[in-house]
Amino acid sequence: MHLLNRRPKTVERDLDVLSSIDTKGLISRRELMRRSALFGAAATLSTFGGVLSAAGQEASGKVTVGLDSGAFTPILKTFAPEFKAASGIDVDFASYPLGNMYDQNLLALRQGTARFDVFNFWPNFVGDFGPFLTPLDEVGTLDELNFSDIAKPFQQLNIYENKIVGVMIDGDMFINTYRTDLFENEQEMATFKAKYGYDLAPPKGYKEYRDTAEFFTRPDQNLYGHVEVTSFFVYAFFINQLVQLGSEKGVRYGELFDEQMKPKLVNEIGEEAIRRYTEMSTFMPKDLAQAMPWDVGRQIFFDGRVAQANWWTDMPKGAADPKISKVAGKIKCARSFGDVTILPYGRAMGIAANSKNKEGAFKVIAWMQQSANANRWVAETFEQSLMDPWRNSMFDDPKSTFPLQSESGFADNFASVSKELLAAPKAYLDISIPGTNRYLSSIMQHVPRAITGQATAKEALEAMAAEFEETTETYGRDRQIAHYDEYRQRMIKQGYWS
């Protein structure tokens, strides 16, 4: 063999480790090696090695908490000593990459011995995780979780077959963060009114959103009218356009399927939603517009290059922190454009059904849900925690929840707008049925094709619809109909689709 064709010793070692792992029937050895060929032995070992090797380990008296790295692990680790002092229980925090949340957790849930007793996940994974999660009322009571203090929309998440299998620890919600030095500038206001014929203000509908974004897009000044994600989290921003447009038209906004699980995508509303999403991408930096990552989008706002952002609530939290933001003291919040409150992603915590210490796991969740503890996590600096508020008490006492921003008055502004959004008569909750990961992946794959001109809006929607059908057939149409009807009835019962 020529030297150039030899694998490095580290690769050979990783392949040897992969080939020697007992997969416990969780994943075929062929699939494991196929992934190593596609993604590299080291990456595959990182994703699956720990999960598979943990299958043979015995549970200890400790509670192991799994968290996606970056967002929460640094700050939550600082609370482990306090939790032990309060409960006598040792807690180990184990982290996994955000992008591997689905694979890591699903594999861990299916093995004989739990890798995590309690772990965090996106609520839209509940359809797949549900069979392997412990209904919380089998271990404790909702009162112990102070469940009634959780804002109403967040109470409607993490339900599998009408049982609550998780509770929120991060309240993602779209809110508009805008620059007061631009929107409240007298000269800007006069110029805007002369051009568009109405007063400059945070947008209430799509027309105002589009006009204000166009108005503040000034590449020669390194200033842009808005920022949205057009890469990995593209689903959240596309669904916002789809939902708001559906509400405008008076239909059941965000109803992705009919009663027989046939996709409701290839229609005028779907095409217009993609057109709007594509149009808005022209009011962002050209070099990033077609593939804007979530972390870069947030950073360019902090750098003072963006006038407004209809974004998750971590945007104003970070933008108000003078340690990392050049626009601190120059921002306010307003309702996201449109009349529907959008709650994409977020994070919940649940107890693995294969945990040998469910009581300890429940105590961890209950301790984390105590308002005093939860408020402190949200109150920590942006660098320490990306947690967004999810409890009514967090908004009722904004100076406690947001001490860094209380003096400027921003905390009160953020809290009052958030309470208005959470109390809105219309809200959109992510679907959480089996296969949701695959349905959303289709959106995340094909919407960018339309943005970049690789496909027309109709072609992108047709491709999504075809893949939706494949996913439905894979999981079983009758099964999917039953799960989607549970979701539909939840939306109807709350009056969100009225």
C-alpha positions, 0 to 999 in steps of 0.5 A: 500500500502506498503511504498516501493511502494509509489511514492515520493511526488515530483513524485506525484506532477509532475504527477499531473501537467502533467495530468492537462496540457491542451495539446491543441491537440499538443500531446495526453494525453496518449502519454504524460503519456506514456513518463512520465512512460518511462523517468520519470515525471520530465524529461517529464515535463521539456521537454513538460511542458513549451511548452504546458503551453506557448500555452495559453500565450499572446505574449508581446512586447519583442522578445523571443529567444530560444537557446540550452543550453550550446553552445550559451546562456551564451554569447548571454545573454551578448549582450541583453543590447547592442541589446536593446540600438541599437534597443529599443527592449527587448530580452529574451533568453530562453534555452532548452537542446540540446537533446530536440531541436527537440521535444521542437521546433516542439511542440512550432511551432505547438501551437497557440501562439509562445513560441519563436519568433526566435530560433536556430535549426539544418538545417537538421530539416528544412524538419519538421520545414519548414511548421511552419517557416516564409520565411525570405523574407516575413519580410525583405531582404537578404541584411539586413542579409548580406547574400552574406557574408555567405560562399557559402555552408552555403547559401545552407542550411535552404531551404524549398520548395525553400524558405529560412526559416533560416540563419546560426549562427554556421558554423560546418565543419569537419577540421583536427586538428593535433599535430605539436609536433608529426607530425613535430618531426624529429624522428617520421617522420623518424620512420614513413617513415621507417614503411610505406614507405612515408612521415609523414604528415596530411592525404589526403586520408583514407589510410594516415588517417588510417596509421597515426592513427595506428602509433600514437596509443601507449596505454602504453604512453596514446597516441592515433592516432585519435578521433571520436564520436561513440555515439550520433553524430555517424551520422556525422562521419559515413556519412564522411566515406560514402561520402569520399568513394563514392567520391573515387568510382566516384558516387554521394557521400552521395546520400542516396536514389534513385529517388523513395526514395529507400535507397541506403545503402545495397551495397559495399560502405555502408559495406566498410564505416562501416568497415572503421569506425569500424577499426578507432575505434581501434585507440582510448582509448579502454574503450571509443572507442565503445561509445565515446561521443562528449564532452569527445572526445574533452576533451581527445584531449585537455588533450594531449592524441590524435595525430589528430582529423577530427572533427568540427571546435570547436576542434581547437578553444578549443585546441588553448585556453591555459586556457583549453588545454594542447596542445595550441601552438602545433597544426595546421589545415589541410584539413579533409581527402578526397576531399569532404568538410563535413558540418554536423549539424551546427545551424541556426536561424529562425522565428516562423510562429506563432510569433506575433512579426516577425518584431522584430524577424527579427531585432534580426537576422539581428543584430546578422548577422552584421559582427562586432557582429557575429565576436565578438561571435566567438572571445569570449573564448571557455568557453563562446561560441562554435560558429564556423565561417560561414561568409567569412569576419570571415576568411578574418580577422582572427586576429579579429575573433580569437584574442586569437590565432592571435599572434601564427599564428594559426588564419591565419592557421585555416582561410586559411584551412577553406577557402580552404575547403569552396571553394572546388568543392565538398561538402556534405550538410545534408539532410533536408527533412520531417522525417530527424530526424527519418532517422538519428536516424536509422543511430545513432542506427544501426551503433554502433551495427556494431562497437560493434559486435552486428551486421554485417555491412550488417545486420546493413545496412539492418536494417537502410534501412528497417527503412528508408522505414518505415519512407518514407511510414509514411510521404508519398512516393510521398511527400518525393520524391518531397522534396528529389528531391529539395535537389538533384537538389540543390546539382547538381546546385552547382556542388557538385556532378560533 
